[in-house]
Each structure stands twice: as C-alpha cells, then as structure tokens.
Amino acid sequence: MMLRISARTVALIAAAVAIHVVCVRPYRGNLALREISQRSEAAQGSDAQSAAILARQNLDDLDRVAAARRLDPAWYMLYGANCELLDRLPAAADAYTRALRIDDRPELYFNRGMVLLHLQRENAAIADLARAARFDPSTVEHLEGDLRERVTAAAGLK
C-alpha cells in the first residue's frame, strides 16, 4: 500500500514539474518578451539617459528569462536592439548572429548589417544588407546615398 502512494506521489510531482517546464516557463517568457518589447520601443523614442535606463532594465529582464527563450529569435532581436541602445555594438552583432542560427529573417540581416557598419566592418555590413535586400527589396529604401547604391548592386537589384 505504501509503495502505491509513493509511486502516485512521484508521478504527480513529475507531472507538476513537466507542466512547469513545458507550459508555465514559456508562458511567463512570452509575457516578459511582450513587456520588454514595449519598453524597447519606448526606449528608442526616448532621450539618451532614459533609453539607457530602460535598455539596462530590458537586458536584465532578458537575462532572467533567457533559459526559457533561447530558441526564440525574438529574444535575440530584443537583446541586440537593447545592446545597440547602450552602444554595445559587438554584443548586438553577436545577438543578431545567434538569432540567424535559429531563423533566416531579413530584419536580422538588416540589423546586423547596420551594426557592422557602425563597427567599421563595411564589407560584412554590405553583404548582410544585400542579403536582407534579396529577401525584401524594400529594405534598400531605408538606406541612403553610396551605401544604397552599393547594397543594390551587391544584391543584384535593378
């Protein structure tokens, strides 16, 4: 009789742990990403000091939910965007690179390309921007002057 109670108890505990890992953690991670995304948008429209405060808070919160979201490119996009706000450009480029290992999105190439451009890695930046333009030719409209021409040529557009 005691063995049956123990087996049932172990099964219930295992089920509770599984529900927490498979359902609760990802749900909480999604809620956190939504909140962080809203704060990131607010930070991008704020003055430098307010943006830095929000970006630091966002990075702390992203680190808190990292285990549940490591296979979500949105986590990396938010991480990269907040690193950019803090002028942590190598970390931003790394975040976009990690996101590209999960999903091949034009906005990831575009964002990484812009970061690489600020890091004075022009050839790599043009390659990424051209890749984004091949996915979505309208991304070229966000570029100006010589950069726009070089990316257009590299992407084989026009």
Secondary structure, 3 states (H helix, E strand, C coil): CHHHHHHHHHHHHHHHHHHHHHHHHHHHHHHHHHHHHHHHHHHHCCCHHHHHHHHHHHHHHHHHCHHHHCCCHHHHHHHHHHHHHCCCHHHHHHHHHHHHHHCCCHHHHHHHHHHHHHCCCHHHHHHHHHHHHHHCHHHHHHCCHHHHHHHHHHHCCC
